Amino acid sequence: MSQNVQLIHYHLIEQLEVANEIPKGVDLIGAPEIWKDATASDITVAILDTGCDVNHLELNENIIGGRNFTNDDQGNPDIIMDYNGHGTHVAGTIAAKQNEQGVVGVAPDAKLLILKVLGKDGSGQYDWIIDAIHYAIEQQVDIIQMSLGGPNDVSDLHDAIQQAVIQHNIPVVCAAGNEGDGKHQTDELAYPGSYNEVISVGAVDLERSSSEFSNSNNQIDLVAPGEQIISTYLEGKYAKLSGTSMAAPHVSGALALIKTLASKHFERQLSEAELYAQLIRRTVPLGHPPQTEGNGMIYLPLLGELQTIFEDVRARVQLTT
């Protein structure tokens, strides 16, 4: 399938040589408050993007493998290097290491499978993405992250996503798109973000106001910080970017933490539908129209309430046995 798909357009705010902070987006969703209770060291997130700077000190220990589906580097499947920057930035928001330097991701212990489906110019073929989804399924990943899209509803892409979600219980997190006009009454649709089976993520700024560029439609599931987001970038550096592409990886990282803690307490693997329910339980309505914010903004400290409930139930069970 030779049709092209693109990166969801994003805005480069600033490149930085060094950084030393917990990014404001990571802090805004409350991730640091639950790191003591939740680790995602057993969770693998497949990132379908422009590749990754595999030598970045914030990321190299968490990358467990990858595959190149593009024509970059003469199509060598073993070279997953990022020549664009977008994929490296997404990877850092999910799982930059907590090492007292640079930045830290939402789930700093999560494992990353880098599936390069977009070339250095930010474009790729639908076949590459479809093949990468099937590869991710074969590798038994826990979460699929895609900050890419286009205006076309491609049935083969939809089928691959349905296979991942419905048949294999793999949540697929997608950026909603950046064609928004600031009016919730008008729908802007991009795919795969508008498929019902995916978790569609819109953007808010660091003051929790809805981002004007964020697509609005009835398929938006939730929002996350997507403006002025600092994360890892090319050549071991850092950058601030804005876009729903930056919001979606906050949710992928959050899902990694949720899956870890929920599986531990339920003592079984949760289905995709159950994981989605646990995710939506951890959203806070911001008062924006549902077409722009869905169920609200992800806020992870609600996980602590779940842990308290389970501990209380177990204590009462022990008292009665």
Beta strands, then each sheet from edge to edge (+ up, - down):
strand 1: 4-7
strand 2: 11-16
strand 3: 44-49
strand 4: 63-68
strand 5: 111-116
strand 6: 123-125
strand 7: 143-146
strand 8: 148-149
strand 9: 172-175
strand 10: 199-204
strand 11: 220-225
strand 12: 229-232
strand 13: 238-242
strand 14: 283-284
strand 15: 297-298
sheet 1: 6+ 1- 8+
sheet 2: 2+ 13- 12+
sheet 3: 4+ 5+ 3+ 7+ 9+ 10+ 11+
sheet 4: 14+ 15-
end
